[in-house]
Amino acid sequence: MIKTRLQTQNMHIGITRDTSDEILKNVKYKDIISTFKTIIKKEGASGLAKGALPRSIQASLSGALSWVSYEVMKNLLIN
C-alpha cells in the first residue's frame, strides 16, 4: 500500500512530472516513513492491507507463468 500511495499520489491531485518547489509542497506523501505514519493514523493498521489480496494473486500468477515458461523453454531446448 505504501508503494502504491507514493506512486499514484500525483495522479489524484493532477500533478505532472514537474518537480518544482511549489508542487513538492503540495505532495501528501513525501517518503516511506511519513506515508506509513499517515496511513496508520488515518486508516489504522487495516489501511496497510488494502489491496493485498489482488497484489498477492497477481504476484502468484506472474510467478507461475514465469516458472511454466521457463520449464517449457528448457524442455524445448534440451530436446
C-alpha atoms as a printed R data frame, in Angstrom:
   type eleno elety resid chain resno      x       y       z
1  ATOM     1    CA   MET     A     1  0.000   0.000   0.000
2  ATOM     2    CA   ILE     A     2  2.823   2.400   0.791
3  ATOM     3    CA   LYS     A     3  4.433   1.929  -2.621
4  ATOM     4    CA   THR     A     4  1.102   2.367  -4.378
5  ATOM     5    CA   ARG     A     5  0.278   5.555  -2.489
6  ATOM     6    CA   LEU     A     6  3.675   7.066  -3.254
7  ATOM     7    CA   GLN     A     7  3.458   6.154  -6.939
8  ATOM     8    CA   THR     A     8 -0.117   7.272  -7.549
9  ATOM     9    CA   GLN     A     9 -0.450  10.399  -5.434
10 ATOM    10    CA   ASN     A    10  0.360  12.686  -8.358
11 ATOM    11    CA   MET     A    11 -2.479  11.158 -10.357
12 ATOM    12    CA   HIS     A    12 -5.001  12.004  -7.643
13 ATOM    13    CA   ILE     A    13 -4.067  15.676  -7.389
14 ATOM    14    CA   GLY     A    14 -3.453  16.307 -11.089
15 ATOM    15    CA   ILE     A    15  0.272  16.982 -10.921
16 ATOM    16    CA   THR     A    16  2.543  16.471 -13.890
17 ATOM    17    CA   ARG     A    17  6.119  15.212 -13.668
18 ATOM    18    CA   ASP     A    18  7.334  18.737 -12.894
19 ATOM    19    CA   THR     A    19  9.417  18.819  -9.701
20 ATOM    20    CA   SER     A    20  9.177  22.485  -8.828
21 ATOM    21    CA   ASP     A    21  9.181  23.536  -5.162
22 ATOM    22    CA   GLU     A    22  5.506  24.524  -5.284
23 ATOM    23    CA   ILE     A    23  4.451  21.058  -6.379
24 ATOM    24    CA   LEU     A    24  6.615  19.363  -3.765
25 ATOM    25    CA   LYS     A    25  4.927  21.424  -1.026
26 ATOM    26    CA   ASN     A    26  1.521  20.020  -2.027
27 ATOM    27    CA   VAL     A    27  2.591  16.387  -2.005
28 ATOM    28    CA   LYS     A    28  0.787  14.413   0.700
29 ATOM    29    CA   TYR     A    29  3.244  11.518   0.979
30 ATOM    30    CA   LYS     A    30  6.913  12.519   0.963
31 ATOM    31    CA   ASP     A    31  8.719   9.297   1.910
32 ATOM    32    CA   ILE     A    32  8.139   5.755   3.150
33 ATOM    33    CA   ILE     A    33  8.117   6.606   6.856
34 ATOM    34    CA   SER     A    34  5.722   9.544   6.591
35 ATOM    35    CA   THR     A    35  3.438   7.525   4.301
36 ATOM    36    CA   PHE     A    36  3.419   4.659   6.799
37 ATOM    37    CA   LYS     A    37  2.583   7.022   9.680
38 ATOM    38    CA   THR     A    38 -0.156   8.780   7.700
39 ATOM    39    CA   ILE     A    39 -1.859   5.531   6.718
40 ATOM    40    CA   ILE     A    40 -1.705   4.189  10.288
41 ATOM    41    CA   LYS     A    41 -3.015   7.460  11.714
42 ATOM    42    CA   LYS     A    42 -5.908   7.938   9.278
43 ATOM    43    CA   GLU     A    43 -6.889   4.366   8.394
44 ATOM    44    CA   GLY     A    44 -5.436   2.166  11.108
45 ATOM    45    CA   ALA     A    45 -3.410  -0.983  10.629
46 ATOM    46    CA   SER     A    46 -6.002  -2.389   8.226
47 ATOM    47    CA   GLY     A    47 -5.228   0.504   5.885
48 ATOM    48    CA   LEU     A    48 -1.852  -1.066   5.150
49 ATOM    49    CA   ALA     A    49 -3.522  -4.280   3.987
50 ATOM    50    CA   LYS     A    50 -5.818  -2.677   1.417
51 ATOM    51    CA   GLY     A    51 -5.215  -4.229  -1.957
52 ATOM    52    CA   ALA     A    52 -3.056  -7.036  -0.558
53 ATOM    53    CA   LEU     A    53 -5.241  -9.813  -1.968
54 ATOM    54    CA   PRO     A    54 -5.228  -8.602  -5.601
55 ATOM    55    CA   ARG     A    55 -1.480  -7.927  -5.412
56 ATOM    56    CA   SER     A    56 -0.876 -11.424  -3.974
57 ATOM    57    CA   ILE     A    57 -2.953 -13.013  -6.720
58 ATOM    58    CA   GLN     A    58 -1.093 -11.036  -9.376
59 ATOM    59    CA   ALA     A    59  2.292 -11.998  -7.936
60 ATOM    60    CA   SER     A    60  1.285 -15.663  -7.741
61 ATOM    61    CA   LEU     A    61  0.077 -15.729 -11.327
62 ATOM    62    CA   SER     A    62  3.171 -13.901 -12.514
63 ATOM    63    CA   GLY     A    63  5.454 -16.347 -10.730
64 ATOM    64    CA   ALA     A    64  3.529 -19.337 -12.055
65 ATOM    65    CA   LEU     A    65  3.659 -18.016 -15.609
66 ATOM    66    CA   SER     A    66  7.398 -17.398 -15.354
67 ATOM    67    CA   TRP     A    67  8.016 -20.870 -13.958
68 ATOM    68    CA   VAL     A    68  5.893 -22.597 -16.624
69 ATOM    69    CA   SER     A    69  7.539 -20.565 -19.406
70 ATOM    70    CA   TYR     A    70 10.986 -21.471 -18.099
71 ATOM    71    CA   GLU     A    71 10.168 -25.182 -17.913
72 ATOM    72    CA   VAL     A    72  8.639 -25.248 -21.404
73 ATOM    73    CA   MET     A    73 11.603 -23.441 -22.949
74 ATOM    74    CA   LYS     A    74 14.083 -25.626 -21.047
75 ATOM    75    CA   ASN     A    75 12.412 -28.784 -22.333
76 ATOM    76    CA   LEU     A    76 12.285 -27.434 -25.897
77 ATOM    77    CA   LEU     A    77 15.960 -26.543 -25.855
78 ATOM    78    CA   ILE     A    78 17.049 -29.820 -24.287
79 ATOM    79    CA   ASN     A    79 15.163 -31.872 -26.883
